Amino acid sequence: MKTIQFREAICEAMSEEMRRDEAIYLMGEEVAEYNGAYKASKGMLDEFGPKRVIDTPIAELGFAGVAIGSTMTGNRPIVEYMTFNFSLVGIDQIINNAAKIRQMSGGQFKCPIVFRGPTASAGQLAATHSQAFENWFANTPGLKVIVPSNPYDAKGLLKAAIRDDDPVIFMESEQMYGDKGEVPEDEYVLPIGVAELKREGSDVTIVSFGKIIKEAYKAADELEKEGISCEIIDLRTVRPYDKEAILKSVKKTNRLIILEEAWPFGNVSTEISHMVQAEAFDYLDAPIYKINTQDTPAPYSPVLFEEWLPNHKDVIEGVKKVMYKK
């Protein structure tokens, strides 16, 4: 094993796959000459050249469309958005073309493309740069959505996404690019749609994904001191998500907390809540508890932002509520 940063895991995954398959190329704003806005493509221009690592204009609608069209001639593009907030400019191409090409062509065309970049908040970036869109894309048939929380998962899942013959939304975080973690020296690929049990416990299940899962780990450490045992599941893939892993855990702990950095209406945690009450209602000893951001645009003020974003204290409060200890 070796210890690398999250951004290095992303770069390694893309580079390894581009060495394996010449049909793969990377395009996006500042991915080439600048080595990536977050240095996630450092050195790739030097290795693969300007025909396979392509700097684009600030025109997300345009380069998303170019990339999607290129899949129909045998290419396998990786499109980097500087932030998924900017993907809204190109969302027509993603939703109305990438997600539907296979069905609308009667299976004549597949669309092997990865859209990747940071999602959700990254500190004081204000309302239009702090939005979590994974549940938006997950609502679209034809798209797969991956949100890793550490370098190991990021590398293995990104390699799987690049090899997939359908469009994949791969969402990262600006606040995780510097995170370090162990990654195997040898090649590995992780399966899409399989959650991971990050921490075993007996009293309550906490389901989360992406950078916000760190707050679940903090809460579990604090609660353990009080004799409360938390089981933590990292979804890793939002669509398709691992129903069986969640149900197995809930049937053991009989309580469920879902922690998600997203607005509270119609999100991933809403879907999971419905699934669990429909398929494991008799195992629940307390109502399912959702923890989301406040139902407002993200504030710029650091004081207001702290109140807006879920944290480990919110998780502790939720756990005690479903444990009937508060």
Salt bridges, closest charged atoms under 4 A:
GLU12 OE2 - LYS2 NZ 2.87
GLU12 OE1 - LYS155 NZ 2.73
GLU16 OE2 - LYS155 NZ 2.74
GLU16 OE1 - LYS159 NZ 2.89
GLU17 OE1 - ARG20 NH2 2.92
GLU17 OE2 - LYS159 NZ 2.63
GLU17 OE1 - ARG163 NE 2.88
GLU47 OE2 - ARG19 NE 2.63
GLU80 OE1 - ARG116 NH1 2.72
ASP153 OD2 - LYS198 NZ 3.22
ASP153 OD1 - ARG236 NH1 3.10
ASP164 OD2 - LYS144 NZ 2.73
ASP165 OD1 - ARG76 NH1 2.97
ASP165 OD2 - LYS110 NZ 3.70
ASP166 OD1 - ARG102 NE 2.85
GLU172 OE2 - ARG116 NE 2.68
ASP179 OD2 - LYS214 NZ 2.54
GLU187 OE2 - LYS159 NZ 3.10
GLU187 OE2 - ARG163 NH2 2.94
GLU196 OE1 - LYS198 NZ 2.75
GLU196 OE1 - ARG236 NH1 3.29
GLU215 OE2 - LYS218 NZ 3.22
GLU215 OE1 - HIS312 ND1 3.54
ASP221 OD1 - ARG199 NH1 2.70
GLU222 OE2 - LYS225 NZ 3.47
GLU224 OE1 - ARG199 NH2 3.00
GLU226 OE1 - LYS320 NZ 3.09
GLU231 OE1 - LYS252 NZ 2.46
GLU261 OE1 - LYS211 NZ 2.65
GLU279 OE2 - LYS243 NZ 2.90
